């Protein structure tokens, strides 16, 4: 090839290309490394936009290698992790120490001569912080400096220093320029790569859409990281036919998986939509049924609970096609067309539920039978009635309705309370009648079968409700339960003293008698235990020498049905009494507190004086004029942080009776007990000097430091305070 043609070709190459070409064989190396051909390197450098000129301390090949290569200049086999343009150092992390020299070593090489060190370090290229120097050049400069200095010519030494400093200044300026160019080039390259990636992605998407793929499957937003997909798309290279033919099969395989998942999700979304629509339509049907009085013997306010909910509803033969049919929505026309069939299936569902509930009533030990099945050999599961004889079911249903409509058909159901974040906590069970018991315990049971398992009924509950129903009249109770609103409590316990009874619903009345029966049994047992202790000579703290008996004031049962006007009167009277009791401290019964009877009913542990007086009269048979001798005020354990009783126990506070930590308590009961104002200073002084000490009796003296004795201070004894040795 003629040399002029070769030169013309080489003129279009970049500096890195010339380096690679020079290393290909000896001929080209000799040609390109010849200083006479320097013009070739300048032409190659001119192809790079804004690249600074070659500095005078480097040759063109060395400058090209420093800027465009990333090989460690020490080992030549590892990618360099560090490049410093001032010192011309490009080395891997392992060989940075081999390419540089620290200042302290240079100081030792100059025989620890501080003056020479200051001069020489300004003559050697260093990094910006001057924490290291280039090793080869530092050794050469030290040798040159010593050689010039050894000649004893100050003028020559001065000239050498000035020339060397000028070279260092040129190197530093070039380092700043090349650093700025490198940074700008990186930004431009990054932007160019982004544009190339976007073009490649758009080209791939266009080809895939031409093949018939849905645009929904092309984008991976919200999907799990798909590394293989990203590797094929996120490439800063143009999409050629060769590349497309290679990646197309893998792209289509990923798209097929995406499509299948998307179709399943869309189908489930349509199904969930149909479920919600069926729920709304069934709720409307249940409300209309209750409004038309189709509930018969049962409460119209609870009748909607008798209709199937959630999974039971979706599994009805007439409703299941609506759920399983892959349609966008359930139309009202289609629902109306099947309405009679749906009502028939709902009726069968209700009959099955009523049959199992009656089995619950017959199995008085259902709390243990729930997991094992009925005593009649029939588990509490609707699935067992799937193939049950329909004629037999209809024949039994009237009797089942009569049994469930009876006031004695009360069930014990679990109760839950929402505590937020989708969590619930279990609370005390509640008494409910059919169909209110089918509330799925606040959504915890998705099917009637799961709800039925959680419902129990005991012999005690059955007997108590039967006795009360016989006392008040079954028909009258049934009429109230069926027609009264949910908040209409039209029953009263006449066994309670006036002032203790409140209007109650039927289930509350039954629960009230169950609680009273349980309380008496426990209290009576405790009484027998105390009598045994007294007979043995034991003394009972803070109680009479002989234990007071307990009275079963709720035997025989006494209750009545009240009018709505009487109900309002009782509620007003109770509200008025509660308002008068707002400032009353807490009181307790001396006898019940010793028996630990309050453990069965926490509400009786601490209550208002009026209620405790009624309690000792009713439960212990104490005469009204003697009742106050059998109750005691619950005093706080001592003073609060501010030296006063807090507002929770202080009825004389005139500031904020709702703030238990009000420091401005206007009443100090310790004034009557000690004979002086007791404050926070006294609380501290008693810890130092003991109760009754003069320094612990005057707030004025406490605030005056001159009256405090001198000498070592005594630390406040918190251990003694907590043990009860100090007032707190």
Phi, psi and omega in degrees: 000130177301146184296324182294325177292319178299316180297321179296321179292315183296332181296346179262001181271159174270165182304321180294325177295321178296321178300313180295322180293320180294336182268002183282321177203170185293324182297309181293328178295313180297325181288312186280336180271359178286129182299338179292338180260027180301333181299330179296319180291323178294321178296319178296320179293330180292340178287345179264119185291132174064014178289125179301153179295161179293129179291157184292340182274357181234149172278165180300314178297320179295321179294318178296319179294318181296320186279317192256344179261161181230024180269139178299128181286351180266304183264335177070007184233357183238146178292127183291135179257354183217136174221131179238117185287335180286317182267355182061034182257128172226108187213158174283168184299326182291326188252010174302317178298330180286337182263351184231171178222133181280161181299322183295326178289322176297323178297321178291321180295338177264025177056034176058033177271109186296320182294315179293323180298318180297322181286312187293322183295338176278353181258353184249133176300134180222168175287176188298322181274358180056042177266350174201163179230161177288127190297307186299318182286326178296316179297320180293318182293320178299317180295316179297317181298316180294323180294316180292321181292326182292341180287344177074023179251101182299323181295318178296320179295319180295319179297319179297317181295317181295317179296320182291322178294324177296320177297320180296323179295319177297317180298318181295318179296319179293325179298319179295318181295315182292327178295317178295318179296319181297320180294314179296322180295323178295320179294316180296319180295320179297317179295320179295320178296320178297319179295320179292322178295318179297318178296319180294318180296314181297322179295318180294316180298320180297317179294321180292321177294325176295333177278355175103008180280142182287142181296333179300330183272349183281329184264140186254019179297134179080359180265166174294156182297124179248093187298317183296318178299314181294323180297325181281332182264320186275064178235129178280057180218144180295149181274106177265167179299323180295314180296317181299316180295332180281321186266347185301313181300320181290323177297316182292328177295318178294319180295327179294319177295317179299318182297317180297317179295318181297318180296321178296316180295318179295322178295318179293323178297318178295323179294318178296322178297317179294324178298316179296320179294320177296321177302313181296318180294321179290323177298318177298318179297319180294319179295317178296321180296319179293322180294327180277359177079023181286355180286342177065247187278355190253161183301126179288342179282338180251359189298332181298335180288341179285347179277148183298145181236150173052237188296328176298319180296314183292342183265000177295140183304325182276341182263331184304320178300327177296324183283317186279335179294128185278068178251162181293318182205171177262118181278151179295324179297315179295322179292317180297323180297327182260010188298318181295319177296321180294317178298323178296316179293324177296320179297318178296318178300316180295321179295321178295317180296317180296323179298315181290326178292323176295323174300325176298317180296322180288327178271085185297342178259041188291342180297331176262343181273348187301320182275341186258345183107168184290155173295339179273011177080018184236112180295157179275070183215126180297335180298332179288345180258015183299319183251024182290147181298118185294321180296319178294322180296317179292324181293324181277342191294323180298318178293323178294321177299316179299319181293319182283336178280348179292139180302337180281353181276074179246138184241152177261118184239148178290155180231142181229155177229133179288133178244012176093162179058031178075009181256150177228155175239144183281135178244183181298141179299155180235157179265133179218158175250168177285138004262011182297338181291344183269039179274007179057032177038062178058039174084004181286333177251125184274341182231161178296327180297317178293324178293320181296325180296326184277352182269136179227162174211136183246166179295322179296316178297316180298314183293321180295314180294324178295318181295317179293322178296321178293327181289318187264341182103119186295318183295317180297318180295316180300321180295319180293315181298323185283326190247340185284145175298168185297328183264012183268095181265103188245028178235148181222140175272116180275353178282338178283146176295156177300129183103343179259336185270144177231158176299138183226155170280175181298313180294326177293323178296315178297315179298325178299315180291326176296318178297315181297321179295317179295319180299315182296319180299316180291315181297320179295320177297317178296325179297317179298320179296318180293321177299323177294321179294317179296319178298330180275000178095008180282151176255144181255124181294139173051041176209161178302159182297326178251129182296137178281141183285172176245149185245132174275080187283354180254017173233122002284166180291141177219120180208165181208161175263131183250160178276162176302326179293318177295323178300314180296322179296317180295320180293321178295318180295320179293319179297321178294318179294320178296325179293321177293332183276357186300324182266004183279134177294180178274141178230162179214160176275127182298322186284317181290327180293326177288331181275354185059029179291335183297341180300334181277343180212092185302335182294339180271353185292316177223125180207184184282159186299317181301318182288324179291323177298317176297325180296311183292331176290318184279318189269340183237001177067028181278139178294154185298322182284348179255357189296324184293338178285351184246013176234161180217146178281139177275107180271149177293160183294351181157200183280155178275191183298330184266007179085008181235161166297143178277170188293343181297330182247000187256105182283351186259009181289131183251012183253280183229094183289352181262355182256106182288354181240033180285115182286346184262051180290127187270359182231131181238098182296344179288345179295321178290326184281319185261339182088009178208164178293131180249118185230187183294330178291319178297324178302319179287318184292326177296327176295330181274316192241352179098157183292138179089353178296144182305325181290347181259016185236005184219119179293323181297317180292326179298320184283349180260107184295342183292337181272352179284138182290154177273168180118176182297137179283148179259123182294147179292132185270092180291329179296315178295324179299312181292331180280354179098003180285338179235148177292139181215000000 
